[in-house]
Amino acid sequence: MTGIAKGIIQAAMTVCDGAGTVVTSNPQLIQGMGGYISSLAETDPIPQVIEGVEAKGEHVLSPYDARIDQVDGARWAFDGFSKLHSLWTMLILPRCCER
């Protein structure tokens, strides 16, 4: 949240319960989506949640199934943003831990 507010990063790729992978540049939305979730492996689409995220002009990667796919989220985000938060933590570390 602070990184975006200060211009250090442009966006965060996060996971939102009810929406799946979300790319957002809204600091309040980032805090609201991740403030109470320590780990989320899957979710189901909740239309009100997806509509709320999209109404703020932010991107839900897959509103039809709310899938969590950080690789596809990163691909989408890199098209529009050059500085992303949590990319290495979300993509690299979980794969290292699986080994």
Phi, psi and omega in degrees: 000311180294321180300319178288316181300327181266000178080013179289319176233160182262330185202166175233139173259115186231174174248134182237127176297122181097350180228341182081218182285130181230137172249125185216149173246015182262109184300322180292323179293320178301313180297319181291324182284321188251001185296332185238010182245122178266333180201134180217118184261332178202161179205166175251150180292132174243108187308320181295323179291312181298316178298322179295318178294312182293329178295336177274003179083017182259167189254121171264121186301314185218081184294342183284325181232359179054037182291152176257111183215091184292331179293310177295325176298319179294319178301314180295315184294323181293341176290332184243344185228145178258339181237107181247148178266142171071011182299309182292319179299317184282328186263317188272309186299317178299322179292325177294322182290333179294330180287000000 
